[in-house]
């Protein structure tokens, strides 16, 4: 695949870059080099390679979620200045 001036202009618009003519030529060369490298990777035989999402094995390291304090509403409300229907009563903040 060859990189055209239109492709460079389009990428410049997407990246919100204003490139000079010299920068456009350099970008064209850089993009061509990247595509050549990727095409080299496509030459590799990967038929016997198992697809994976990570290079290293990943496992869940989180512990199980276990409730330890339970429903202790009476003790929690014991320190409340005011309460109503088993909840904290607070002043209105807006009308």
Backbone bond lengths (Angstrom), bond angles and torsions (degrees), N, CA, C in turn:
res aa  C-N    CA-C-N  psi(-1)  N-CA   C-N-CA  omega(-1)  CA-C   N-CA-C  phi
1 X - - - 1.452 - - 1.528 108.37 -
2 X 1.300 115.44 131.45 1.462 119.47 178.77 1.529 109.60 -100.71
3 X 1.289 115.14 144.90 1.458 121.74 179.25 1.522 107.69 -92.15
4 X 1.328 115.83 125.41 1.462 120.64 -179.20 1.524 109.99 -101.85
5 X 1.330 114.88 169.92 1.461 119.87 176.72 1.530 110.59 -62.80
6 X 1.338 116.22 -35.14 1.466 120.03 179.43 1.528 110.68 -63.95
7 X 1.337 116.52 -38.76 1.459 120.53 178.90 1.529 109.97 -63.87
8 X 1.310 116.61 -44.58 1.473 120.92 179.17 1.520 110.19 -63.29
9 X 1.341 117.44 -42.23 1.467 120.42 178.35 1.527 110.61 -62.18
10 X 1.336 116.27 -42.10 1.465 120.70 -179.35 1.525 111.13 -65.07
11 X 1.324 116.50 -44.40 1.471 120.39 178.06 1.527 109.84 -63.79
12 X 1.306 117.20 -38.31 1.462 120.90 177.01 1.518 111.96 -61.84
13 X 1.343 116.45 -39.08 1.463 120.27 177.80 1.522 109.89 -66.51
14 X 1.344 116.52 -45.28 1.466 120.10 179.78 1.527 111.83 -61.28
15 X 1.329 116.43 -39.02 1.464 121.17 -178.81 1.527 112.22 -86.40
16 X 1.334 116.25 -1.56 1.470 122.26 -178.47 1.523 111.14 55.47
17 X 1.347 114.50 48.80 1.460 121.54 178.89 1.520 109.63 -115.93
18 X 1.300 115.27 142.57 1.461 120.68 171.42 1.524 106.35 -107.25
19 X 1.326 116.09 110.14 1.456 121.16 -175.71 1.516 110.58 -104.03
20 X 1.323 115.33 139.83 1.456 119.70 173.10 1.530 108.22 -76.36
21 X 1.338 116.74 171.55 1.463 120.25 -179.93 1.531 111.30 -61.41
22 X 1.327 116.90 -38.32 1.467 120.32 178.56 1.528 110.52 -65.50
23 X 1.331 116.51 -42.22 1.458 120.34 179.95 1.530 111.33 -66.82
24 X 1.333 116.14 -35.28 1.465 119.80 177.68 1.528 110.50 -64.59
25 X 1.313 117.31 -41.83 1.467 120.90 178.60 1.525 110.88 -64.82
26 X 1.329 116.38 -41.57 1.460 120.62 178.28 1.530 110.27 -64.95
27 X 1.335 117.10 -42.73 1.465 121.15 178.76 1.519 110.71 -63.91
28 X 1.318 116.51 -37.91 1.465 120.39 178.48 1.527 110.30 -63.54
29 X 1.308 116.60 -43.03 1.465 121.50 178.58 1.527 110.76 -65.43
30 X 1.341 116.52 -43.52 1.465 120.54 179.94 1.528 111.37 -62.63
31 X 1.315 116.95 -43.81 1.461 120.47 179.97 1.528 110.89 -66.00
32 X 1.316 117.12 -38.11 1.464 120.24 176.91 1.526 110.53 -62.62
33 X 1.326 116.87 -42.89 1.463 121.07 177.99 1.530 111.33 -61.64
34 X 1.332 116.82 -40.51 1.468 120.02 178.69 1.524 110.66 -63.92
35 X 1.324 117.08 -43.90 1.463 120.16 -179.46 1.525 111.58 -66.13
36 X 1.330 117.30 -35.66 1.456 120.31 175.95 1.528 110.83 -63.41
37 X 1.314 116.50 -40.63 1.460 120.82 179.48 1.528 110.38 -64.22
38 X 1.325 116.97 -44.50 1.461 120.56 179.64 1.523 110.20 -64.31
39 X 1.314 117.58 -38.10 1.461 119.04 178.80 1.527 110.78 -66.06
40 X 1.343 118.35 -31.56 1.457 120.97 174.40 1.528 110.25 -64.54
41 X 1.324 117.05 -39.84 1.459 120.37 178.47 1.523 111.30 -64.16
42 X 1.316 117.18 -32.04 1.461 120.79 178.91 1.526 112.35 -67.99
43 X 1.317 117.87 -17.14 1.459 121.36 179.26 1.532 112.07 -76.57
44 X 1.327 117.82 -16.37 1.461 121.28 -178.33 1.525 111.22 -69.07
45 X 1.328 115.70 143.29 1.451 121.65 176.76 1.528 108.59 -86.04
46 X 1.316 116.95 109.01 1.462 121.40 -177.97 1.528 111.73 -114.76
47 X 1.311 117.52 20.78 1.467 120.51 -177.64 1.527 112.40 -64.14
48 X 1.318 118.35 -35.51 1.461 120.70 -177.06 1.534 112.41 -94.21
49 X 1.325 117.69 6.76 1.462 121.24 -179.29 1.524 109.09 -94.73
50 X 1.329 115.74 125.95 1.459 120.45 -179.82 1.534 110.02 -76.10
51 X 1.325 117.64 132.08 1.477 119.44 178.31 1.526 110.46 -64.26
52 X 1.326 116.31 144.15 1.450 120.31 178.18 1.515 109.68 -146.55
53 X 1.312 115.26 158.10 1.462 119.51 -179.79 1.525 112.26 -95.11
54 X 1.335 117.14 -20.89 1.464 121.71 179.74 1.523 109.19 -137.62
55 X 1.319 115.61 152.93 1.456 120.01 178.37 1.527 111.62 -73.59
56 X 1.337 116.16 -25.73 1.455 120.98 179.97 1.522 109.09 -117.32
57 X 1.324 117.80 151.91 1.471 119.18 178.26 1.528 110.34 -63.55
58 X 1.308 115.95 137.04 1.459 121.75 -178.46 1.522 108.36 -117.77
59 X 1.320 116.06 132.62 1.453 119.68 176.72 1.522 109.06 -133.81
60 X 1.315 115.96 158.06 1.447 121.66 -179.66 1.527 108.83 -72.94
61 X 1.323 117.45 123.24 1.457 121.48 -177.89 1.524 111.90 -104.78
62 X 1.318 117.54 6.25 1.451 120.65 -178.85 1.522 110.68 -82.55
63 X 1.309 116.70 147.53 1.449 121.14 177.21 1.525 109.14 -83.07
64 X 1.310 115.46 164.82 1.451 120.34 176.03 1.525 109.28 -66.77
65 X 1.312 117.03 145.88 1.457 122.21 178.47 1.522 108.42 -84.54
66 X 1.334 115.30 107.81 1.455 121.12 -177.88 1.522 108.40 -119.49
67 X 1.329 117.00 127.34 1.459 121.56 177.84 1.522 108.08 -75.32
68 X 1.343 115.86 125.75 1.465 119.19 -177.75 1.518 112.51 -111.52
69 X 1.323 118.32 -26.34 1.462 118.91 -176.18 1.526 112.56 -99.25
70 X 1.279 120.36 -15.69 1.460 123.68 174.91 1.518 113.15 61.59
71 X 1.321 115.18 -159.02 1.463 121.91 -178.25 1.522 108.84 -93.60
72 X 1.311 116.05 100.96 1.460 121.81 -177.73 1.523 109.59 -118.94
73 X 1.325 116.29 45.44 1.462 121.83 -173.28 1.525 111.80 -59.26
74 X 1.317 118.29 -42.23 1.475 120.66 -176.66 1.523 111.63 -60.99
75 X 1.332 117.38 -44.18 1.473 119.75 178.77 1.518 111.42 -68.22
76 X 1.335 118.12 -36.14 1.461 120.57 179.18 1.523 111.21 -66.97
77 X 1.321 116.90 -40.46 1.463 120.43 -178.75 1.522 112.73 -79.03
78 X 1.311 118.63 -11.24 1.465 121.86 -179.16 1.527 111.18 -61.18
79 X 1.319 118.85 -31.81 1.461 122.51 -178.65 1.522 113.14 -94.36
80 X 1.327 118.09 0.58 1.467 121.09 -177.92 1.518 109.84 -73.10
81 X 1.342 117.95 135.20 1.462 119.96 177.00 1.532 111.22 -62.18
82 X 1.331 116.06 -40.33 1.457 120.82 177.02 1.522 108.68 -142.13
83 X 1.336 115.74 149.39 1.457 119.77 177.68 1.513 109.49 -143.88
84 X 1.298 115.78 155.30 1.464 121.25 179.62 1.523 107.71 -149.15
85 X 1.296 117.87 127.33 1.461 124.37 178.21 1.533 112.40 53.88
86 X 1.328 117.43 38.42 1.450 121.12 176.84 1.516 114.00 77.29
87 X 1.346 118.25 18.27 1.467 122.54 179.87 1.519 109.33 -131.30
88 X 1.332 116.35 162.51 1.458 120.78 174.19 1.521 108.24 -69.10
89 X 1.334 116.64 138.66 1.453 121.52 175.19 1.522 107.17 -105.39
90 X 1.320 115.99 122.89 1.468 121.03 -177.94 1.526 108.80 -124.24
91 X 1.342 116.83 158.78 1.457 119.05 178.44 1.540 111.66 -66.91
92 X 1.316 115.63 154.92 1.456 120.61 175.93 1.527 110.35 -63.79
93 X 1.294 116.45 142.37 1.466 119.13 177.29 1.527 111.74 -106.14
94 X 1.325 117.43 -16.56 1.467 121.32 175.43 1.528 108.40 -155.42
95 X 1.322 114.87 161.34 1.479 120.28 -178.73 1.498 111.31 -95.23
